[in-house]
Amino acid sequence: MKTAILREVSASLGRCELTHIEREPIDIGVARAQHNAYERLLASLGCSIVLLPEQPELPDAVFVEDTAVVLTELAIITRPGAPSRRPEVPSVATALARHRRLVHIEAPGTIDGGDVLVAGKEVFIGRTGRSNGHAIEQVARALHPLGYAVRGVPVSGCLHLKSAVTLCGPDMLLVNPAWINPALFPCKGIIEVDPLEPHAANALVLDGRIIYPSLFPRTRERLLAQGLTVHEIDLSELAKAEGAVTCCSLIVET
Ligand code: CIR
């Protein structure tokens, strides 16, 4: 059984943090409708949904992925790299405490969940403007005793590690090689995004099914060509806030 923790879209989403893209007007009504469709898709794929209430004054609060990293044994509660996002964390920690022991990242560590790629017992953490070496050391200290290997990896040109690479199958990665070096993942199969779709490397896998933005039809063809099952979702308004499909949920095996 899987539980998906989501949070309603904030009225203030238009004032979100932006790092690598230009600000464009966001239609909150459309963003909410797209988020509802995402919630319904996760439910139809077997997730039980926990929908946290809107935090109207926290523009980026819909992007719950950045506030925690959920593993089988525990959940790491992050200290987001953007100070504006730190007040998002306590309510997510409360929701997760029902399911997992919590380990909190402490200052001067900063880390966003979007920088953490868990592949079995391997944990890759992007060294980005949001996630630093102090946090990587704290994660390693918490996870080494549980048998995980934790590695910091360089990322350039995008917000998070998972903007550049995500799992799209048990041993298969979807990668934008302009933003991360695929050679860092020697034991994995690699599908590269279409060069015309640089933001296309973020996919959410649920029991072998891929939840994938309709914005990237060329890369979708590459996933289908590998025999992967793809469920499309339009998150174009949330993409204007530099968000993608993994960012909007925390998936907890329950
Ligand atoms: C931010 O800059 O923090 C938000 N506007 C977007 C966060 C997207 N989160 C993610 O990719 N995990």
Boltz pocket constraint, residues with backbone or C-beta under 6 A from the ligand:
constraints:
  - pocket:
      binder: B
      contacts: [[A, 16], [A, 17], [A, 18], [A, 19], [A, 60], [A, 63], [A, 65], [A, 66], [A, 82], [A, 85], [A, 113], [A, 114], [A, 115], [A, 159], [A, 160], [A, 163], [A, 241], [A, 242], [A, 243], [A, 244], [A, 246], [A, 247]]
      max_distance: 6.0
